[in-house]
């Protein structure tokens, strides 16, 4: 049976990990590499690593850092931030990324999603959508780390990204981000019903119960969280235990069978 | 022990190399078909589109070299993900059933089909950790790896070998899906051992140190 994934999201800015509230008021969390090492030793299901400033810069992506971060990562690593060209994807995959997440660039060059999917497969493209609620049951999409309104409505945009070749949709509620008040459940449920690819819930997780809700009420295939892992004593392992207790399938730790 | 990783222009090579290094193996990135024979065993990675991978294998001279080396000299080969699918006779990726499929290496007879064509009722791609069920036949590749072990999968197409005895393990995704295959000195896994943490380390070290190599 396919397991629900618990995915720590690591936001990275210049030299370290940060975490904000509502995509603002960034707090320093600590260095990137030890965090990845610890998560890897604790066998998290997957990691998402996003350079939150990369979209602002004309400079090339920081492949050297990605290469270093990937050094100790033996679970799937999704890398995002500032990706605008197919050549960058090839280099990221060589540097140790397994998937890339595309957000801002998709609004101006939606063909990029198709190009990556064609070249590297749909499983390689995670389409990341940042939204704010505009009305009951309506959400509007924002680019450039939540700073620019795009005029796109989330359901239509998610469907377009799916049609263009996105293999997963990562949806983040900007208003819930960093609040630890719980995911925007109607948002996630709306997207789960709108697309046929897996949906990763993001933005607002503060406790294990929120993760259970995203799966049981909204149907998320995976749950991403940052603040609750950075700033509370809750851990991915604890999250998986709580999901399991709620009857949700989670990955078991590998136990070799030496008598085999 | 020299483990050659075939670099034909696709794949998450960084991840594969790193995992081998973690196993204290110094992997060799083989980027010319002519250098293939200098290795004790070979890993054929692959992500992405089957037809693109097949074309790159062909244009790089890899198809003939693999035939000579793997079929002719019995060098052990492990195909991973699309690398496993490439072992098949043919893939229907991106094509409809009225069209002719894209030819693969044909090392293990069978066809690669979309999960939906095979009747899968769930979300595609099949992404995440899923538990494998071993076939009855014992194989060194799964030494110490019990039934029900979770591996990381990410794919939309699946390999259906013509001969069911070539299947080493399956995974349940609404339908039984081929998770691992073997025929003679050729192995393949649909999941990514290099991204499956300790379970993956074990499988790769079985391939490298076990009866395979």
Interface residues (C-beta under 8 A of the other chain):
Chain A: X1 X2 X3 X4 X5 X40 X43 X45 X46 X67 X70 X71 X74 X75 X76 X77 X93 X94 X95 X96 X97 X98 X99 X118 X119 X120 X121 X122 X123 X124 X167 X168 X196 X197 X198 X221 X222 X251 X252 X253 X254 X255 X256 X257 X258 X260
Chain B: X10 X11 X12 X13 X14 X15 X18 X19 X22 X47 X48 X49 X52 X82 X122 X123 X124 X125 X126 X127 X128 X129 X130 X131 X142 X143 X144 X145 X146 X148 X149 X150 X152 X154 X155 X156 X172 X173 X192 X194 X195 X196 X197 X198 X199 X200 X201 X202
